[in-house]
Amino acid sequence: MPSSAPPPPPAAPRRVEVERKFVPPPDLARRVAALRGRRVLGPPPEETTSVEEITDAYWDVWPGDPGGVALPLTTRDVWLRRRSAAGGRRRWEMKVPLEAGDRSGGETQVFEELEGATAVAAGLSPWLGETRLDDEGDDEDEALAAALTARGLAPLLVVRTVRTSWTLPLDDDDVRLDADVAEVLVPATGPPCRAAVLEIECLVGGEAEVPEARRRIARAAALLGAVPLGAEAGGKVETALRATLPDVAARLVAAGVLAPAAPGKKEG
């Protein structure tokens, strides 16, 4: 009898991230400890510390590039980044919004997370068409970088972040706390741009779990006494865009991705 084809590999479980950004309380570590939170240790070679340094390069097509439509990803609230960390670790990641109207400049962000060059390349197809990786090479990260460069994409923004993380037990589960201090590396113009933000997040398996995740985030913030960032303030990436790439920020405001700047305040 002819052999049957092997079954397809099981689909990877969905990773839906629900997060909200807050002003970090000055005594955050003490407050977390009082609630029996635990430090998250970094991966090797930083497994002995809960402080991790990461560098994120956010990619898109530059406005004015004659070879393509400007900002086909970020104007749709799709965030493509290449993350680098200690020890030479690199990974492509992409965040795709799940809920219409729940923009990055909104109160709570809900994204599906894609990780790894293969998953990201497949996930880019609705906006860039089919993105094929070079089958001859064994470095998928570099293959995706080459494929994107050929399509006119390049890093818009590079941000270096020093992150301290905790898990906070809540309702028989944990919420994640990331306290970030970020600095813009690219574009390297004007005065240094830095931002501090506390992100409280939950990872869930689908849209049905989002309302409960929002409730848990709100409860964690109340226990910590954390104040939400204003709609026009945004997190570290939004702060960096408004300060260093005002033309890009203005396009994202026009697209409804970011909230307009506060009255009397201009982008940049």
N, C-alpha and C positions, 0 to 999 in steps of 0.2 A: 504494500500500500504506500502511496506517496506520503512523505512526511508533511505534516501540517506546519504552517508558518508559526514561529513563536509568537506568543501573545505580546501586544504592545506593552511597554513599561507603564506602570501606574502613573497617573497624573500627579504632579507635585501638589501637596496641599496648599491652599490659598493662604497668603499672609496679608492680612488686612491690618494696617496700622491706624489707630485712632489716637490723636495726640492734641494737646493744647499747650500753648506757650505762656510762661509766667515770668514775672520779675523775680529773680532769685532772692529770697530773704537773706540778710547778712549773716544770720546764724543758722543757715540751712542744715549743716552737718549735725548740730546739736538737736535741732528739731526732729531730724530723721532718726537719730539715735534714740530719742525719747519715745518714738513710735515703734521701736524695735526693728527699724530698717537695717538692711545689710549692704555693705559695700560690694560692688560687682568688681571682681578682679579682671584685669585685662588679659588678653591672650598672650602666649609666648611671643617675645621674651619679657613681657610686662606682667606676667601672671602673679607677681608678688606685690603689685600695686593696683589701686583702683583708679589711677590717673592714666589716661591714654591720650596720645597726640595723634590726630588724624588730619589728612589733607584731602579736600574734596575739590575736584575740577568739574564744573558744571558746563555741559556741552550744548550747543545749538548752532544754528546758522546765523551769522552776524547780520544785523540790519545793513542794507546797502550792498550786500554780496551779490554781484550780478549773476552768480550761478544758481541761485535758489531763492525760495520764498523766505523772508526774514522771520526768524523765531517760530518755526512751525511747531516746536514742542512747548516752550514756556508760555506762549500765548494761549495754549490749551491746558495750562497748569500741569504739564507733564515735565518732570524733573529728572534729567539724565545726568548721572555723575560717575566719575571714576575716582574711587576712594583708595588712598594709599595710607599705610600705617607702618609702625615700627617693624623691623625685620624684613622689609621689602614686600610685605603683604599688599596685594592690589586686588580690587574687585570692582566690576561694573555693577551699578545699581540703578533702578529706575522706579519712580513713584508715579502712579497713575490715579487720578481722582476717581472715586466711586460715585459720589453724589453730585448731581447737578446743583449749581449754586453754592456748593460748599468749597469756596475758593481758598487759596492759600492765605489770602488776606482776611478770611473769615475767622470766627472764634475758634472753632474746632476743625481740625483737618482729618479727613478720612481718605486714605490712599491704599491701593493695592501695591505691595512691594514686590519687585522682581529683582533677583540677584543672580549674578553670573553672566558671562558674555552670551551664552547660548540662549538663556531665557530672555535677556534684554533684547538681543537681535530679533527674536520672534515677536516680542512685545512692541517693537518699533513699527511694525508693518502698517498699522492704521494711519500713521502720520508720515512715514518715509517710504512706504512700499516695502517690498521684500528686501531684507538685508542679509546677504549671504556672507558667511565667514570663509576664509581661504582654507580649503580642505587639506592643503599640503603642509601647512605649518602646525606646530604642536602648542603654540601659545595663543589661545583663544582671545585673551585680553588684547594682545597686539593686533590680532586679526580684525577684531571689532574696531579698534582705533583706526586702522588703515581703511576699513570700509566706510567709516563715518567721515574721515578726512576726504576721501574721494568724492563724497556727496556734499562737500562744502561745510561740514560741521567742524567746530573748533571750540576749545575752552573759552567761555565768556568770562568766567569768574573762577578764581581759585581761592579757597578759604582754608586757613589752618586753624584747627580747634583743639584746645586742651579740655578734655572731658573727664568729669568725675561722675560715677554712676552708682546708683543704689537700687535695690528692690525694696518695696514697702508692702508688707503683708496686709491684705485688705479683703474681707469677705471670702476667706478660704482660698485666696489666690493672691498674686503679686501684681502691683503696678510698677512700672519702670520710671526712674527719675534720672534724667541726664542734665547735669549742670555744666554748661558750656561757656568757655571764654574764647571768642573767635577773633581772628585778625585776617584781613584781606591781603593776599599776596599778589594777585593779578585782578584788575589792572593796578599797577604800582604808580599811581599818580596822586598828587595832592597829599594832604595830611594823612597820617595813619588812620585806618578805619577799624575800630574794634567794637565788639558787642558781647554782652553777657546775657544769657537766657537760661531759664529752667524749663525743660520739656518734661511733661508727664504723659506717659503713653501706655496703651494696652495693645497687645497683638491678639487678634481674634480670627476666626475662621471664615467669616462672611458677613454680609450686610445685616443679617438678623441679629447678630450679637452687638452691633454698633450702639444702640441706645443704652444697653447695660454698661458698655465700656465708657460712654460719656458720663453716666452717673457715677461710676467708680472714680473717674478722673476728677470730677467735681468734688467728690467726698475727700479724696486724697489732698486736693488743694486746700479745702477748708480745714482739714486737720493740720496742715503745714502752715496755714496762714499765708498762702501764696496769692499774690494779686495778679490777675490776668493782664497780659500786655494789651494795650489799646489796639483797635482794629487797624489804625494807621501806623502803628509802631512796627509790628511784625517781628519775626525771629532774626537770626544772624544773617541768613541769605537775603532776606528782604531788606534788612538794614544796609547790607553791603551794596545791593543793587541801587537803592535810592541814593546812597552817598557817592558811589563811584561810577555808576552807569545810569545817569538820570534819563537818558533817551530810551534805554531799554525799560527802565521802570515806568516811564510814561506810556510806552506801548502796552505794558502789562496792566496798567490802570485802565487804559482804553479798552482792553480786551476783557475787563472784569475780573482779572486774576488777583490784582492787588486793589486795596481800597485807596481812594484818593488821599493825598496828603492832607494833614490837618489844615484848617483855615489859616491863611497867612504864612504857610510854610511851603516852600517849593522843593521839588525833587533836586537832590544834589546839594 
